[in-house]
Amino acid sequence: MKMLTAIIKPFKLDAVREALADIGVQGMTVTEVRGFGRQKGHTELYRGAEYTVDLLPKIKLEVALPEDMIDRAVEAIQSAAKTGQIGDGKIFISTLEQTVRIRTGETGDGAV
């Protein structure tokens, strides 16, 4: 089992969710987060005063997948989330030691 974590732009969430559903992903966790990378934020004007927005809104997706689905999921996220602009996001893949479904006690792939 692998844990795929993706940080994407908020307006790309629906496209990424649909792309993952198309390849058979049945569930994911979505969190609204804030952060910065190479974008480093931007300045805005509010009531005549300029201020800096250092942390930009992002969406964090977490999906537990069998190893044989990881490559398809990465491709689906890349194609759906890509705008070609700085700040498109990142995908992180890590190994899950064990997965347990609380309701039934199933473990491993069956728990996802």
N, C-alpha and C positions, 0 to 999 in steps of 0.2 A: 504494500500500500504506500501511496505517496500523498503528501499534502501539497497542493498547488495554491499559492497565494499570489494574487495579482493586484496591483495598484493601478487604477485607470482613472480617466477623466469622468466626472459624474454624468455627463450627457451621453456617454457611450455604454452605460449600464444595460439598457434594454437590448441593444444590438449584441452585446457580449452574452447576455442571458439567453437570447434566442439562438445564437451560434452554438452555445454549449448544449442547449436542449436538443438541437438538431443532431448532435453526435451521440446523444443518449445520456447526458449528465442529468441525474434526477434531483439533485439537491445541492445547495450552496449556502454559505453564510455571507451576508453583505453587511458591511459596516461603513458608515460615513466617517472619514478621517480627514486630518489636515496635515500637510507637510510641504516640503520643498526639496528639490534636487537642483539640477542645473538651471531651472527656471528662476530661482531665487526670489520669487514674488514679483510684485509690481506696485506702482503708486496709483492712487485714486484721488479724486477731488470730491469732498463732501462739504456742502455749505460754505464753499469758498476756501476751505482749508485742505491742504494736500497732506495725505498720510500714506504710509507704506503698509501694504499687505504682505507680510513675510510668509505666512503659512497659507497655502492654497488648499481649497477643498478638493478632496479625492475620494474615490470609492475603493474599499479593500474587499476583495472577493476571496473566500477560502473554500476550497473544494477538495474533499478526500476522494481519491480515485485509485483503481487498480493500476498497476504499472503499465499494462498494455494500452491504457487510454490516455496516458500523459502526453504523448507526442501529438495526438489529434486535438487534445484540449488546448495545448500551447498554440498550435496553428490556428484554431478557431478564435482564441482570444486575440492573437496578433492581427488576424485579418479584420476582426470586428472593431478593435479598439484603435487601430492605427489611423492617425490623421496626417502624419508626416511632419507635425509640428513638435517643438520641444515640449516635454511634459506629458507625452503619451503614456508613460508608466513603465512598470517593471513586472516581471513574472519571476517568482521564487519557487523552487521545488525542493521539498525536504522529505525525508523518509519517516513514515509513521511506524512506530514499534508495534502498537496494538490498537485495535478499534473495538469498542464494545457498544452494542445497542442496549440502552438502559432498560427498555420495556421488556425485551425477550432474553437478554443475556447473550445473544449471538455475538460472535467475535470474527475478526478478519473481514474478508470481502463481503460476507453475508450481513455484516453490521452496517454497511453503507447502503 
